[in-house]
Amino acid sequence: MQTIVFAGAGSMAEAIIQGWVKEGVVVPPAIHVMNKSNEEKLAKLANSYGVQVVSDRRAILTKADCVILAMKPKDVMAGMNDLAPYLREDTAVLSVVAGTSIETIQSVLGNRPVVRVMPNTSATIGMSASGMAFSEEVSDELKATFKKMLEAIGLVIEVKEEELHAITALSGSGPAYLYYLVEAFEQAGMKYGLEQGTIRSLAVQTIAGAAEMLKQSNEEPTELRRKVTSPGGTTAAGIQALENHHFKQAIEACIDEATKRSIELAAE
């Protein structure tokens, strides 16, 4: 793709741009960025990654091969209405906006190829976990192009569009849950006199090691947990405390509420 335009320049847009530039999947001169009003953020993206700031919307949008919807959900309808008059019929749309359906996008922008993807901010380091759904107008060739572009920033799994609500809750929001867990580790560890830096190093390596065990092992999480949990030992005591505080129910409620909010955003 020769011309890619980001409509919106928030954290997700920057994560994707940084991942693409770092991995060399899209050259910076092909990437154009615009947003509603934050010129300081646009300048930062241009200085950091060598991308182009849009000065003439009509000139860029009329030759765009792909427009990426990366604005906040509350701004997406107004944003699409601003884009609609300038897009060619064959311009593809890639949306990273939570909750906004393909049907809604096409109702404003026409029956053009639309891809919805829910990456996460780990795209910055090429470690995103993304669910992706396509409109029927997306050709096999275009589908392969988008998959290649998104695989450069992490794992991509094609799903049904209705499954994106749960994927948004699981992997789209997932990094925040893990960061919150590390916050809790640090808070608990400092109570016993450990330095925050020590806890951080241990927590990060523990999470990374457990993730790698899940990737490399053919064993189920339950079995891997059992191998760490000696009867009557420290891990068993910790697991019992998690059960006493309804840890699994809390995680389920977390996913339920995030999924519910994604559905609400779609309805809005």
N, C-alpha and C positions, 0 to 999 in steps of 0.2 A: 504494500500500500504506500502510495506516494505522499498522501496528505491525510493526516489524522488530526482531528480537532477535539480537544477536551472542553466540554461545556461544564465548567465547574473545576475548581482548583483546590479542593480540600485535601484531607489526609489520604483518602483512598486514591485520588488522582495522582498525588505525589508518590505514593507507594508504587503504583503501577509504572509511572514514568521512570522512577529511579530503578526499578527492576528491569525494565526494557532497555534502558540506556546501559546499565551495568552489564547485562547479558548480551548486549549488541543485537537484540532482536529487531529493534526499530532505531534508525539513526535519528539523532536529535533534530536535524533540520526538517524532518518529516512530521514532527510533533508540534502542534500549535495549541496554545492554551488561552482560555478566556473565562471570565467569570462576571458576576453581576456588578461588583464594585471594588473588590479588594485588589487594587493595583500593586500594592506592596507585595502581596503573595505571588502575583504573576511575575514581578521582577525577581523575586527570590528563586522561583522555578527556572527562569531564564538564566540567571547567574549560576545556579547550582548544576544544571543539567544541559545547558546549551539549547533548550527548546525555544520556540518562537512565540512571542506574545502577539495575539491577534489585535491589529489596529483597525482593520477594515473587515468587518464581519461578512459583508456581502461578497467581497473578493475571495475570501478564504472558503466560506461555506459553499459557494457555488462550484468549487472544484474539489471539495472534500470527498475522499473515498469512504471515510468512516467518521462518524461523529460519536463521541463517547459521552453519554449522559452521566455526569459525576457530581451533580448538584445535590443539595439537601432535599429530602422527600417533599418538604413543604414548598419548595421552589420549583419542582419539576414541571408542573403544568404551565406556569408562566414562562419558564425557560424553553419548553418545547414550542410554545406559541411564538416565541421570538425567533426560533430556528426555522420553523416550518416554511416561511416564504422563500428561503434561499436554497434549500436542499434539492439536489438533482433527484430524479426518480430512482436512480440506481445507488444512491448513497446508502450505505449500511449504517445501522445504529447498534452500538454496543452500550447496554445500560448496566451500571453498577448501583443503581438507586434501589434501595430496599423497598419492597412492597408494590412497586409500580409494574403492572402487568404488561405483557406484550400487546394485549388487546387495547389497553389504555394508550400505550405509545403509538400504536398504529391509528388509533382514532384521531390523534392530533397530527401525526407526521405521515400518514398514508400507509398503504400496504407494501411497505418496503421491507427488506431483510432486517430482522431484529434479533439480536442476541442478548439474553439476560444472563449476567454472571454475578455471582456473589463471592468475590475473593475476600481476603483479609489483609491486614496491614503488614503481615509477614512477606507480602509480595516484594517489599523493599529489599529483602535479602534472598529473594528467589525461593521462598519457603511457604508461599500461600497454599491454602487448601480451598479450591473453588468448585462450586457447583455451577453448571452451565446448561441453559435451555435455549432452543432455537425456534424461531417462527418457521412456518412451512415455506416461506419465500427464500430461506437460506439454502443455497445450492451446496452440493457435496464439496465442491472446490472451495467455496467461501467458508464452509464449516471447518475444513482442514486448515485453512489459513488462520482462523480465529483460535483453533485449538493449539496450533503451533505457537502463536503469539502468547497465549495464556500459559502454556506449559513452560515457557521460559521464566515464568515467575512462580512456578510451583506445580502442585498436583491439580489436575483438572478432571472432573467427573461429569459426564453428560447425564442429566436427569430430566424428569418431567417437570414442566414449569410449576405445577402445584406443589412439588417437593421443595422448591426453593425457600418457602417459608421456614421449614424446619432446618434447612441447611444454613439459612441466615442465622438462626438461633444457635446452631451447633458450631459451625466453623467460622462463619462471618463474625460473630460476636465472641467466639471461643477464646481468642488471645486475651481479651479483657478478663475473662474468668480466671485464666491461669495467672495473669499478673496480679489479680486480686488474691489468689492463693499464695503467691510469693509475699505479698504484703502481710498476709496473716502469719506466714512462717517467720517473717522478720519480727513482727510484733511479739510473737510467742517466744522466739529465741532470745530476744533482747531482755526479756523478763528474767532470764537465767544468766545474764551477764555476758552473753556472746556479742561480739561486735557486729554491726549491721553488714559490713563488707564480708565478713566470714560467713554469715548466714546466707547472704546473697550468692556467694560462690558455691556453697554446698547445695543450696536449693536449685540453682540453675543446672548444675551438673547432675543432680538427682533426677530432675525432670527430663533432661536430655538423655540420660542413661536409660530411664524407664521407657521413654519413647522409642529409643533404638532397640531395646529388648522386644517391644511390641512389633516393630518392623521386622526384625531378624528371626524372631522365634515363631514357630508354628503353634505355640500354645495359647490358650485362651487367657484373657486377663485374670479370670478367677483362679486359674492354675498358677499363673505367675505370682499372684498375691499370696496364694497358699504356701508357696515355696519360701516366701519371706517371713511368713507368720508362724513362728514356733509356738506351740501350745504353752500358755502361761508366761510367755515372754513379753518384751517391751512392745513389739509390733501388735501383738494380740490385744494388749491393753489400749493401745492407740486406736485400733480398729473398733474396739468395743465402745470407746468414747465417741467415735464418729457415728456408730449405730445409735448410741444413746441420744445423740443430738440430731438424729434423723438426716444424716448426710445425704443419702441417696434421694430421699424425698425432697430435700432442698435443691439438689441438682435438677431433678425432674421438674420442680416448680420453676426453676430458672429457665429451662428450655421451653416449658409451657408458656410462660409469660412473654418471652422473646418471640416465640412463634405467633402467639396471639397478637402481639403488637405489629408484627409484619403483616398479618392478615388485615388488621385495622387500617394500616397505612394504605394497603391496596384498596380497601373500601372507600377511604377518604379521597 
